[in-house]
Amino acid sequence: MDGIVDVADDFDQMALVVDWLDACRNRDLTALLDLYADDATLECRCGEVKVKEGRAELESYWRPRLHALAPTAFGLEEITPTSEGVVLDYLSHEGKPVRIAFTFSRDAKIQRTACAPAGQGLREVAGVAEAGR
């Protein structure tokens, strides 16, 4: 098909993760949710394990976290491309160090995220490789 670009090969995954951070910092829930695929999943192991799927569940997860942010919330520590997507080290809504792994859909949306406190390996959490150090 001439003129049609394969989006999966033509989008900047790292820029999408920076957009994710910006939406979080700006408390822009709509912009944040728009970055996710409709059937996206989120797994959080920062405390009690939470697994959310789809826009409504993601909204219920993110709304309270964006409501009250620590002064250092969503600060970028390190961002690393991996063979599966991107791994981001950042400061959570509470200002605590977190590592999150992103994988993406073919239409340039976030398909899956898995996070855990920094220092806890994501390999067993997310099923993705650790970021190279």
Rosetta blueprint (number, residue, H / E / L):
1 M L
2 D L
3 G L
4 I L
5 V L
6 D L
7 V H
8 A H
9 D H
10 D L
11 F L
12 D L
13 Q H
14 M H
15 A H
16 L H
17 V H
18 V H
19 D H
20 W H
21 L H
22 D H
23 A H
24 C H
25 R H
26 N L
27 R L
28 D L
29 L H
30 T H
31 A H
32 L H
33 L H
34 D H
35 L L
36 Y E
37 A E
38 D E
39 D E
40 A E
41 T E
42 L E
43 E E
44 C E
45 R L
46 C L
47 G L
48 E L
49 V L
50 K E
51 V E
52 K E
53 E E
54 G H
55 R H
56 A H
57 E H
58 L H
59 E H
60 S H
61 Y H
62 W H
63 R H
64 P H
65 R H
66 L H
67 H H
68 A L
69 L L
70 A L
71 P L
72 T L
73 A L
74 F L
75 G L
76 L E
77 E E
78 E E
79 I E
80 T E
81 P E
82 T L
83 S L
84 E L
85 G L
86 V E
87 V E
88 L E
89 D E
90 Y E
91 L E
92 S L
93 H L
94 E L
95 G L
96 K L
97 P E
98 V E
99 R E
100 I E
101 A E
102 F E
103 T E
104 F E
105 S L
106 R L
107 D L
108 A L
109 K L
110 I E
111 Q E
112 R E
113 T E
114 A E
115 C E
116 A E
117 P E
118 A L
119 G L
120 Q L
121 G L
122 L L
123 R H
124 E H
125 V H
126 A H
127 G L
128 V L
129 A L
130 E L
131 A L
132 G L
133 R L
